[in-house]
Amino acid sequence: MMSPTVEEAFNQHLNTELFSANLYLSMSAHLTTQNLKGMAYWLRVQAHEEQAHVTKFFNFLLDRGGRIKISQIPAPQTEWGSAQEAFQHAYQHECEVSAQINELVNVTIAESDHAASAFLQWFVTEQVEEEAAALTIAEKLKLAGNHAGALFIIDNELGMRTTETTSET
C-alpha cells in the first residue's frame, strides 16, 4: 500500500504526463500546418510515448492499492514561431519533467517506499533519453536555420522514427 503522500505525488505526475501527450499533439498539429510532416509524425510518436507513461503510472497506482485522480489538464500552447522553437520548447518541457521525476524519487525515499522508488528508476533513465532527443533535434534545427534543404533533410529523418525508437536523432 502507498502512503497518501506518494499516492498524491504520483497522481500529480500522471496528470503531468497527460499534459505532455497533449503538448506533443499540439506541436504535431502546428508543424503539420507548416508542411513539416516528418517532424509532426515524430511528435505524434512522442505523444504516444507520453500516453504509455500515463498507463505505467496508472497501473502502478492501482497495483499498489492507490486511487486514480485525473485532474483538469491545462490546454497546451498551439503555435510556435518555428520548428526550432517548438523543439526547444519540447526540450525545456522534458527538463521540467525530469525535475519532477527527481522530486518524486525524493518523495519515495522520504516515505521509505522502495517499490515506488524502484518503479521510478525506469523514468529517471527514460528522461535522460527524452531530454537528449529533444535537445539534439532543437540544435540541428538551430544549425539549419531557414535553409530549406537542411529543413527538408531533418524533416525526412524525423519522419522515419519508429515507435520503438526514443532518441536516434
PyMOL commands that set and color helices and strands:
alter all, ss='L'
color gray80, all
select helices_A, chain A and resi 4-33+37-63+83-110+114-144+148-158
alter helices_A, ss='H'
color red, helices_A
deselect
rebuild
show_as cartoon
